Amino acid sequence: MSLNLDVSLFSVICELGNCLYVPETELEGMQLHQIIDDISKGQIENVRAVLEFNPVEGWCNDVTDDVLAAVCEQEKACNELTGVQENLSDYNAERIDGPRAGVSVQVAA
C-alpha cells in the first residue's frame, strides 16, 4: 500500500470541558467531504478549529469558517429536501467576534 502525503488533509480541534483535543481519525477520514459529513451528523462535536495542511509542502491554514459554513449549507439543503427542521448544528449561532473572544483588535489606517 502506497502512502501519498502530498495532499490536503484536514484536522479538527474540539473542546471537551476545559480540554482541547484532536479526535482520532483514519487517514481516509481526513478529507474535506468526510469532515463536513462527520460534523453535520454529530460525529464530531464542539468544534473549535478546522485546519487544512499538506505535510509534504509544509503549510497549514485555518479553514474553520469555510467548513462550518459548508456544514450549515448542507443542513439547509437537507432540510429543504425533507421538510424537516431538526438536527440543526449547534454552530449556527456559535460564531463570535474578536473582542467577545478576548482577542484585541487592531486596525491599520
N, C-alpha and C positions, 0 to 999 in steps of 0.2 A: 504494500500500500504506500503510495507516494504522498508526501506532505508538502503542500504549496502554501507558504506563509506570505507570499506577495499578493495579498488580497486585503480588502477592507473587512475587518472584524468589528463586532460591537460588543461592548461590555456594559452591564448595568450595575449601578451602585444603589443599594437600597438601605433603608433605615429600619431598625428594629429596636424600639425604645431609644436609648441613648447611644446605640452602636450602629456604625455603618458597616456594611458587608457587601461582598460581590457574590451573588448566587452561583453555585456550581453549575456549569453549563458545558455540554458537549460541544466540540468544535463546529458541528453542523448546526447547532442551535445559536451560534454567534452571528448569524446572518440577519440583515435588517428586517426582512419579512417575518422571520421567526420571532424576533424580539417584539415587533409590533403585535403579532398574534398572541404571544405569551402575556403581554401587558393587558391587552384588551380582554382576554379570557380570565384574567385574575391569577394567572400562574406566577406572575411577578408583581409584587405589591410594594407600596411605599417607595416608589422610585424617586431618587434624589438627583441622579445624573445618568446620562447615557453617553458613553464615549465610543467614538469610531477611531480605530487605529490600524496601522499597517506595520507589522513587525519588521519586515524587510526594509521598507523605506524609512522607518523610524519616526513617524509622525502620529499625532493624536489630536482629535478635535472633540469638543463638547457639542453634541448634536441633540441634547435633551429636548429643546423646544421643537425641533423638527419631528422627532419621534413621537412626542406626546400629541402634537397637532395631527399626525397621521393616525394615531390611536383614536382620537376624537372623531376624525373624518370617517374612519372605518366603522365606528359605533353609530354615527349618524346614518350612514348608508345602510347598515344592517337594520336599524330601527325603522327606516323608511320602507324597506322591503317587507319586514314582518309586521309593521304597525305596532310593535311593542316598544314601550319606553322604559324598560327596566335594564338592569345590568350595565348602567352607565358607569363609566370610570370615575374614580374619586379625583381625577386630575383636572377635571373641567374648571373647578374654581380654586385650584391649588396654586396657581401662578401668582407670585407676589413681586413687588418692585424692590430695588436695591435697598432703600432706607428701611423698609419693613423687615428685610432680611438681615439688617445690621451691617450693610455694606455702604461705606461712604461714597457719594457720587461726586465726581469732579468733572466739570465741563470746561473745555478749552474754547476760547473765543478766537 
